């Protein structure tokens, strides 16, 4: 949640910051603001709305300066408005701060400060932090970085903060705990951001700030220490990210671009890991603790949102191939349920961004109970990648659209490779079936390409249902989580109410909703439940429901029953979710566009959920 950008150097800070905020706007777009160091004062501009609204508001106003900070907000404390927009300033206006995260004990600190005579303009927890730093600095007669350090020792919660002072135009203070912060290293300049997308244009050398670290940055150097005042040596890494990857590349929206990038993303996920001809399947990131996974008594999968749906599919993988019992948990509920975690349990944490706050908190709980934790995420150097014992990146490339598409199929690809590797080592899968599945996996990118050729056909179907008020998505077996994912995509970006169910559960309640106005999407590919799902389709048709069926190419029965049919290439049942989800992504995209919705930045949502 929220995107933060900072710059110190010799360039025009405003241009760097505004461009960076636009690249981070998928993290939040309720309001935006900038603070620039100008001579002996700080120049602030804040505006409700998107970064473009902020640009229009600033217009021809003075925006010169070579040091500044900027923020694009996803509201937590206080509604989106000009006053609650970041940056926030101290009482005397000498300090400015931007913040990503939530300060849990802000209320008690605020009351203490009010008792001391502080007054507050906004509803935010962030304004409390900058007043707290100001109060400490004045009462202790200490430097700004020391005041920040002392304040953070009293603060409870998650944060990535940047602080600047009018009294020192050659210094910026950065700190993090729980929320991501990347520092780009240039020559006599530094770029700071919530992720690497605003930085890659200027440098490929970065420092990922760790939890409980404070960076004191000038144009000449960067000094890092812990909040316990222990100096640390920064580790500079090289970014593996190209500027073209974060541009639209001729597509109308990032979401559509990312849907069409899936064949490449899947090939990248398998590259160097899987070779069917040689019977080769290796995940380099899972070695030291591989035996713990192979010998696990139980696997617990932790995830949120779309990643949770990927975890549900993975439950089928691991139970079917490896014969290991699996529980798929909402990370947001796991830590509050006093879960039973045993010595032989292994945890798999799934997150596109690698920064999901609920998943990170659940990981901390599982680690405290002695679990070995494997991570599956997309962003190199992310918090989950560093918090887990081992794991695998999905290598899907940047995903800018808020509604996840290629990350979902990338997660499924890595998870099925993990399951096949474990099954082969355990001997719970036959040699023949193992090699058949490896061959099938290598064909998936081309089958996804073929499914994407249905785009125009799906657009026509979308035109028929763009004004629907409700949708029902039904599937069985491996395709049940795909039904959940299809419903989530439609809800996220078109704002149409949609629910996913196991097809057999329809008659235990949801069937009461079905009438001639209710579109019902069946994922009805040829698999072990094919005959059963035909019966479910007939039950819907008997009640005059409108049936959209995703079927296997060449199906001759369902097209006689369904109102609309979308044919996808024949694929092994276990791997079908990688193909059957494609039409559902396109359906949600086109319906949202036809309804005039902002598909890349749907209302109330943000890409990376870094608050609980």
Secondary structure, DSSP 8 states (H G I E B T S, - for coil): --EEEEEESSS-HHHHHHHHHHHHGGG--SEEEEEEEETTEEEEEEEES-HHHHHHHHTTS----SEEEEEEE--SSS-SSTTTSS-EE-TTS-EEEEEES-BTTHHHHHHHHHHTT---SSS-HHHHHHHHHHHHHHHHT--HHHHHHHHHTT--B-EEEEEEETTEEEEEEEEEEBS--EEEE-SS-EEEESSGGGTTTT-SEEEE--TTEEEEE-SS-EEEEETTS-EE---EEE----GGGGS-TT-SSHHHHHHHTHHHHHHHHHTTTEETTTTEE--TT-STTHHHHHT-SEEEEEE-HHHHHHHHHHHHHIIIII--EEEEEEHHHHTTTT----TTEEEEEEESSS--HHHHHHHHHHHHTT-EEEEEESSTT-HHHHHSSEEEE-------SSS-SHHHHHHHHHHHHHHHHHHHHHT-S-HHHHHHHHHHHHHHHHHHHHHHTTHHHHHHHHHHHTT-SEEEEEE-GGGHHHHHHHHHHHHHHH--EEEEEEGGGGGGTGGGG-STT-EEEEE--SSTTHHHHHHHHHHHHTTT-EEEEEEETT--SGGGT-SEEEEE----TTTTHHHHHHHHHHHHHHHHHHTT--SSS-TT--SS----
